[in-house]
Each structure stands twice: as structure tokens, then as C-alpha cells.
């Protein structure tokens, strides 16, 4: 008789954004004709840039000719794209080889799948609040116990709060895998080099592995802040870096990301290159390589023209973030983030819970946000607003909150 993976039953409710969508849908059905402004999900809204469109069209054109048609590609990714990424990192004084770079269909997939190459008995630490995929994928894998008092048993939570600027400290106990996201989703906080060095030092001392989510690093405008974990000495020996073209080049629907697994990376009882080979084996077994068409688009993103074009898009989104932050601050809200990340983290007023304030904004201002509690216990009492919308919608949302929200 077939059985199911009962770890799925440990997951709490629906996936966070599916739950938000359900609440929003219910509200619309009860209030037909109401037009909502959605500042919840971090989905890009601006069109792809001209050079990227040209690259994608070139990819399609190649598939239309027998001479240039290609089927399955390298499971690790197109050599041209990996070479371009080597050059991209070299400009940040980071030396990589193409064998250390793996192209995928997005950072979310890799963030979930990467844990599969590590033993089930590894102790895992996550920031709190945190991007839900890190937690849920380890719950599904069976590394946690049940859900109790807002937390999963067996999982180590690194608290992020106002006192530490939403940048956690490494665990006091020994753990084996540490998820670090900077700029952080959902709080928008960015770790300094000194703060990341503490994590690298911890990992080297404890033979732990850091999984560093760098999906939002292109939004960092301060050159003193690190855009890669590999800017920290020793990180290649203890860190995997996951990145994406989604948030800085509009590839949320196109789908393309990449993961770096250094040859120097080691875990307990392994030699150099072993973890790299495990991820290569996993990808060759379960992944047939990124889309040929998406690859051509990514090559265009990494061109000089593509980078200049996409910096303008980043500037557009960050001007939205500034508008949200300034508008809500003027209304008396305690606001965080929004400086080096497209997310604004807001403390709820009058001791309202995250979901109470979510519903209040929905019903009174017709604005959809993300309840902070969905990101973990420390997210309770906050909401996250996304700056990925159209500027006119952002302006409309801020005006509606100012005019209609009853506090």
C-alpha cells in the first residue's frame, strides 16, 4: 500500500501567499466593484528592458532554424552564461570558476532543493522572521518536529528584532546549516561585512554550511555593504550562494537563477569538491537545465547595456519604496527597510496583530499587504509592503491609507 510523506501535515495552513490570496478573493466577492491596490507579494510589474527582450527574441529565433536549434542543454547551465557570471563576480573581486556555478529556473527552487544534499540529521538555523521556503522545505524533508507555540520543534530560530536592527546573531548552540538572507526578506535589513564575518567565523569553527540568499543584492546602493557572501574571507570554505534574475531583471515569470557551490566548500567528513559534486549529481538527476530562451535573456541582462537598463528599473522600484516609507512615517508609523531592498517593514499600530492590521488595511483602505506573522513568530506585530508596484498605484495606496484608515 502506498503511503504519503506525513511531514507535509506538519506545515501550518496554506502557503503564506496563497492564504493572502484567499483572504483577498473572499473580500472581493463580498465587495464587488472595489478596486484593490496590491502591495503584498513581491512580484515585479515593470516590463523587461529592450536589450533583454532582444535577447529573448534571439533565443526564440534560434529555435526556429535547423542550423541553430538546440534541445537539452547542459544541466549545470549554458557555458556562455556561466562564463558571463564569472566575469560579473570578478568585477567585485570574487574569483569563481564556471564549474562552481549552476544555472536553474529560479532562486526559490534552489533554496528549497539545496537542503536535499545534506543529511537529514543536520540541525538547521533560520532567521526569524524569515522567507517561508527555508522553513517549509526543511519541514517537508523531516528535519523538524511538530509545530508548537509558533515554532517548529528541532529548528533553531535566530531572532531579528528592532533591538538588533533585524540582523540576527549566530546561534549560541552548534548548528549545521544556517540560512542567511541579505538584504533580508521580509524586513529589508542589510548585513554589514562585519556582521556577515561573524557568521562565516561561526561556520568555519563549527564546520557548518551557510546558505546565503542574495536575491536582492542589486538593490544595495551603499558600496560598503556586501553584495556577496564571498566578499568575506573564508566564505568559500563554508557558504553556498543562491541568486536570481527575478527581482532585479524582471524574470519572475521568465524564470532563471543560479547557485554557487565553491570547490573549497567542505562539511563534516568531506573533502573539497564533494558538496559541489553532490549538487551536480542532484541537478543531473532531477533537472534538465534552464530554458534556452531564458538563457539568452540572462546573457542580455549581464551585458553592459542590460545592466544599465536594469539599474533604472531598480531605481524606479526604490523610489516606490522611498515613497511608501516617507508616507507612512509622516502618518506616525514606525517604519524599517526600504533603503537597500524593495520591501518596507512596518510595525502595526495600537497593538494590533499582523492579520488584524492586514484586514483593517484591506477593508478600510483597499490595500493588500503581507502580515508579518506569516514569516515567523518575531514577525508578529508587523506587516510587509512591496515596492514592486506601479508608481501610480503606490501613490493611490498611500493616499487611501492617509484618507481612509481609522486609527
Secondary structure by P-SEA (a helix, b strand, c coil): cccccccccccccccaaaaaaaaaaaaaaacccccccccccccccccccaaaaaaaaaaaaaaaccccccccccccccaaaaaaaaaaaaaaccccccccbbbcccaaaaaaaccccccccbbbbbcccccaaaaaaaaaacccccccccccccccccccccccccccccccccccbbbbbcccccccccccaaaaaaaaaaaaaacbbbbcccccccccccccccccccccccccccbbbbbccccccccccccccbbbbbccccccccccaaaaaaaaaaaaaccccccaaaaaaaaaaacaaaaaaaaaaaaaaaaaaaaaaaaaaaacccccccccccbbbbbbcccccaaaaaaaaaacccbbbbcccccccccccbbbbbccccaaaaaaaaaaaaccccc
